[in-house]
Amino acid sequence: MTIYKNYPQVTTMENLQMEENSSLDAIVKHGENVIAANYTYKGFTAAVYEFIETTEETGLGFIECRLSRIAQADKYFDDSGSAMLWGFEQLGK
């Protein structure tokens, strides 16, 4: 299945938040990871990122530290909660 939303491979939380403009979207920091759940015209989708920089290394806030995508959903979800759950399940693998 082709997914409408193609998440960037390397980004920041700040960029993920600025790229999305729907009140239905969520960008959530969980430990050293970030889960993004976004609404598209076909449904919700999600991606999981890990931090590849730290605030100690860069002197920046955590929202400005770089992230690397480690998983992207290959299906659509009925709601953002299900998309977020998928993200948490990826962290448990």
N, C-alpha and C positions, 0 to 999 in steps of 0.2 A: 504494500500500500504506500502510496506517495503521501507524505505529510506536508501540509501547507506551510507550516512554520519550520524554518531551518535555523536552528540555534547556532550562534558563532562558536568556533572551536576555542578561541581564547577571547576573554572579555573581562569585565568587572561587574560587580553588583550594581554600581552606579549606572553603567551603560545599559544593563538589562532593564533597570527601572525606567530609564529615559526612553528606551526604544518602545516600551509598552505603554499604552495609554488607556487601557480599559480598566474599569473598576473591578472587573472580574479576574484580573491577573494577580498573581502572587509571586514574590521573590522572597524566599525564606532562608536565612542562615541557620544551619544546624551543625554546631561544632565547627569542623574544618571543611564543611561542605555547604553548598547552596543548591536549593531546589527551586526551579522556575516552573510555574504552571501558568499557561496562557490560553486565552480563548481565541479561537479562529472561527471563521464562518462555518466550518465543518464540525466543530466541537472543541473540547479542551485537549491540550497536549502538554508534554512536560520534558524537562531535561535536568540532569544532575551535573554539578560542577564541583571541583575541588580547588582549594586555594593553592596557588603555585608561588605566591609571595606572602610574606608576613609583614605585619605593621612594624616589627622590630627591624626587619631588613630595609624597608622602604621609608620609614618615618611617616607613612600615609595612614589614613583611617582605613579600616577593613573594607569599606565599600569601594575604595579606590585600588585595592590590591588585585592583582590579576588572578583570574580563574581559568581552569582548563576543563572543557566538557568531558565527562567520563561516561555519560549515557544519554541517549535521547529516545523517547518513546517512538515506537513504530506503529502506533495506533492512536485513535481518538478516544477520549473519555466523555462520559455523559455530564460530568461536573468537575469542578476544580478540586474537590475533596478526593475524588478517585484519582485524579492526576497527581496530586500530592502524595497519596498513599503509594502509588507506583514508584515515585521518587524515593520515598523512605524504604521501600522494599529493595530498591537497587543498592542502597547503602548497606543493607543487611547481607548482601551476597559476598 
